[in-house]
Amino acid sequence: MAPLQSWDQMNPRTVYEKAVQDFTETARRLARLNQHFRQASFAEFEMLMALDDEVLKRYGLPKSMVKQALIKVYETVVLDQQRNRDHS
């Protein structure tokens, strides 16, 4: 993980993209471990991701950007997986 100073020096778009990348890795790990995670509603997904204030402070993004990142990850990990399963 990058030291805190380097986070401060990154522009918000780069931090957002890093958050999406990190959240996606976490979500994929959870999806492999937890069958329910793969069928979760967005509210359940948010709860299962367990992003507490400490994690959010690390990124320093406004809550609206974190929510956007979570929606993007949810679409990528959960909804795409459901679509792939429905088409097989």
Secondary structure, 3 states (H helix, E strand, C coil): CCCHHHHHHCCHHHHHHHHHHHHHHHHHHHHHHCCHHHHCCHHHHHHHHCCCHHHHHHHCCCHHHHHHHHHHHHHHHHHHHHHHHHCC
